[in-house]
Each structure stands twice: as C-alpha cells, then as structure tokens.
Amino acid sequence: MTVHACRSDLEEANVRRDEARIWFVRFLMRKVRADTYPSTTELDLIEAMIPRHMLDEYLEILIDKVDDECYPSISLLRRIKRMIECLPHRDHVTDDHEIDEEPATDEVKA
C-alpha cells in the first residue's frame, strides 16, 4: 500500500466520520425538537458532538423550548447560556450595548 493510498483511505474515513457525526446530531436534534421535555442524555450527546456550523440551529431549538413557558427550565436556560458563549463574537457593539445586526464583510469565521 502506498503513502498516497493510505492518505486517501484516511481522508475517506474522515469524510464518513464527519457525515455520520452530522447525521447523528441531526437525528438527535429532530428528537429534541419533537419532545416537550427533551432528554438530558440526548442534549448532552448533541453538545458533545455538534459541529460549530450547527450551533445556531441547536440554539434555536433550545430557545423554542423555553420561549412560551411561564416557568422555563433552569437547566435549558443554562444550556442556552453555554451555547451562546460558544458562538463567535461580533466586532461592533452599539452605544446601547446591542449587537450590530450586520456582520462585517471582511470578517472570517473559523
């Protein structure tokens, strides 16, 4: 087996692993979205495996869970806070301490 073949196998394995990870996280997020009281185990699994580009979608699911509640779950509120802390920062803050709605055009997200 050549070095090129080994590298190709590794790249293919990484692609399959990433695809499986995304499938698994999406599967769990669908379950969480459908459950009135989502499982903390499922939430923990999502948070352990979620790719950065899916954080917005997950955060939206969590916010939807507490949005209409008179007494929202403290554990869900804490999860929302942790997920917000994982989001990238904006460069510009207005005088009213509100985040500028338009992202900088030269900003590069990692």
N, C-alpha and C positions, 0 to 999 in steps of 0.2 A: 504494500500500500504506500503510495507516495504522500509527501507532505501536503500537496495540493488536495489529494483525496481526503486526507484527514481533516484539513481545514474546511472543505466542503461539507463533510459529514457534521462537523461541529456547528457550522452556520445553519445547516438544515435542522439540526436538533434544537438550536436556539429559536429558530422561527417556529417550530412546532410547539416548543415550550411557551413562547410568548402568545401564540394563538390559543393554546389550551388555558393559559392563565386568564386571558381576556374572556374566553367562553365561560370559565368558571365564575369569574367576578360578575359577568352579565347575568348568569343563571341565578346567582345569589341575590343580586340587586332586584331581579324580577320577583323573587320570593318575598323579599323585604318590602317591596312596593305593594304587593298584594296583601300582606299580613297587617292586621290592625295593630298588633303588638309584636314587632319583629323579634326574632330570637337573638339574644346577645351573642351566642356562639356564631351565628351567621354574620352578624355585624363585625365581630372580631376577625373572622376569616376574610371578609371583604377588606378590612383595614390592613390586614397583614399582607395582602396580595395585590391591592388595587394599583394599577399603573397611574402615574401622575395625570395623564390626559383624561382619565375618567373621574377625577375628583369632583369636578363641577356637577356631573350627573348624580354622583352619590350624595353630595351635599344637598342637592335639590330634593332627592328622595327623603333625606332626613328632615329637612325643613318642612316638607309637605306633611310629614308625620306629626309635627308639633304645631303647625300653623293654625289649625282650627280648634285646638284643645284649650279649654279653660285652665286646666292644670297640666301643662305638658310634662312629660317625663324628664326628670332631672338628668338621668343617665343619657337620654337622647340629646338634651341641651349641651351636656358636657362633650358628647361626641361631635356635635356641630362645632363647638368651640375648637376642638382639636383639629377638625378638618379645615376650618378657616385658617388656623395657624399654619397649615401645610400649603395653602395657596400662595402663589407668588405675590410679592408686594408690587404696588403701583408706585411710580416715581413721584407723581404730583398729588399734593393734598391742598385743597382749597382753604381759604381763610376760615370757613365754617367747619373745618376738620372733616369734611365729606370727601370721599374718594372721587377723583375726576372720572367721569363716565367714559371718556375716550382714551384708549391706550396710546402710548407714544408709538409713532410709526417706526422709530429706529430701535425699539425695544425687542430684544431677542429672548425668547423663553427657552429655558433648558429642559 
